[in-house]
Amino acid sequence: MTRPRASSRSLRVLFLTEGRDVPASRFRAEQFFPFFEREGVRCTLVGAYGKLYNRLHTTPLGGPYKLLTRAARAASGLRAARYDLVFSQRPALPQSPLPERLLARLQPRIVFDFDDAIWLGPGGTPSAARERTFRHVVGCARWVVAGNGYLARRAAAPEKTTVLPTVVDMDATTPPLKPRGPRAPVVGWMGTAGNLPFLEAVMPDVLRAVADTPGARVRIVSNARSRRYESHPSVEQVGWSRDREVDLLRSFDVGLMPLPDDELTRGKCGFKMIQYMAVGAAVVASAVGANPELFAGSGAGELVPPGESFEPALRALLSSPERRLEAGRRARHHAVERFGLAPVAARYLEIFDRVASR
């Protein structure tokens, strides 16, 4: 990555996020900090969820833990007046805009960043309270950054909205040192517990394709386990960890991103697909949300129309090592050309300057 020129900028920015291990916090905030700091932005990160989240979120203690940590994040907003602006991701309390209203009184220079359909309830159910909170939070912000065009349109504030994709550091997220060869392929999926049902919906298609390829297996990497496939001989489940994330991605020959087509998934920003591309894995993904735009012209594998089977596309890649490797090479090239860190970091800095100068 090209080192930016020295800057006379001097800004103190408070980043309020859901938690340090939450993808939006890591990849839409924290990974830009070295770039921001070199450009004169002093960054302070306050995340709600801590390391306990991955252990507690599926237990009876998960709900109280979320509430307590979100309340602590809301209280951190009381420090906002000490900073030149606040970068806020998701409402502190999903069903109440009160923390953001107070935050705006203390520090009106707010950049609100979001990358999901946060106006919906769990599983995409309609929620009047979350919709109302979302509208108020957008109204409180001086600027809005959305992860894709669909989210930007739902914000309904085009005069103060910028669309920025979720990207990765291409210098840190690289293909494996040892080139992939015609070995028994690994079909991989990496994601959080809430997205596991999307994978489980296409697993019968996936397993039929895998069954006809000697030695092939499915690797699921998540902060939860799929009970449905706990004992399947062709399925391996690995617990996600921040330290092993890139190495696990590198172990994939083909990366999967299945999605149904609904209001929730149209808000998805294609980040999983970008991660697969960055490590040079071929991709089979649903043509939903931001995926068609991000995938266009890549030659990285195949997009599957909503409702259609993943089996033909996956079978084509598994049956031809040459086709699979070429798709992976194209995927990496496409990711480097379009989804690098520096251009997006520069756009964020432009937004910070614009908001701070008001």
C-alpha positions, 0 to 999 in steps of 0.5 A: 500500500502506498504511504500517504503524504504527511498531513497537517490534519489534526482530528480526534475521532471517537469510534462507537461500534458493536464490538472489537470482533464484530466484522463491521467494527474490524473492517469498516473502522479498526483496520483503517486506523494506521492509515488514519493516524498517519493522516493526523486522525487520533482514533479511540475505539469503544466497542460494546461486545467483548471477547465473551460474546462468542461464548455467550451469545447462544446461551441464556446469558447472551441476552443480558450480556448484550444489554449490559455491553450496549448500555456501557457503549451508550454511556461512553457517548457521554465522552463525545464532547471531548472529540472533534467528531463521532463515528457511530456504527449501529444504534447503541440500543436497537429499539431506542434512539435515545442514546443517539439523541443525547449523543447528538446534543453533546457532539453533533458532528456524527458520521453514521456508518452501517452495512446491514438492514438494521431496521429489521428484527432478528431473522429479518422480521419487521420491527416498528421500533427498530425502523423508528430508531433507524430513522432517528439515527439517520436524522441525527447524523451529519453524514451517513455511510452505507455499505451498498446502494440498497442500504443508501436508498433506505436511509433516504438522505441522498444529500448526506450519504456516501456508499462505501464497500467493506474491503480488506487489506490486500497486503495482509489477506493474500493467497497461500504461499504454496500455490493451490494444486489439483489436490482434494478440494475444500469447499469453504464457508465463513460466517457468523451464527446468524448467517448459518441458516443461509448455508444450511439451506444449500447444503444438500446441493453442496454435498451432492457436488462434493460427493462426486469429487474424491476427497472433497470436503466442506469446511464451515468456519463460524462462531457457532456450529451447525447441529444439522451437520455435526456428524456428517463425514464430509463436513468439518466445522472449525471455530472462528478465531481472529488469529486464524481467520486468514489462514482458514480462508486460505484453506478454501479452494471454493468459497460459498456465499448463499443468500435468499432474496429478501429485504434482509439479504438485500442489505448484505454487502458482499464482504464474505465474497471479497474475502474469498477473492482476496485469498484467491479462492474461486467463488460460488455466490447468490446473485443477491444484494451487492454481490452482482455489482461486486462480482461483475467482470471478475471471472471468479467463479459463478453467481447463482440466481435466487432460488436456483441450485448451487450444485451445477456451478459448484460441480463445474469447479470441483470437476476441473482443477484448471478451471478452479485455479483460473477462477481463483487467480482472476478472483485475486486480481479483481479484488486487488484492483477494486477492493483495496484499503487505501482508496476507501480510507481516503474517502472516509477521510474526506467525509471526516474533513467535511463533517469536522469543518461544519 
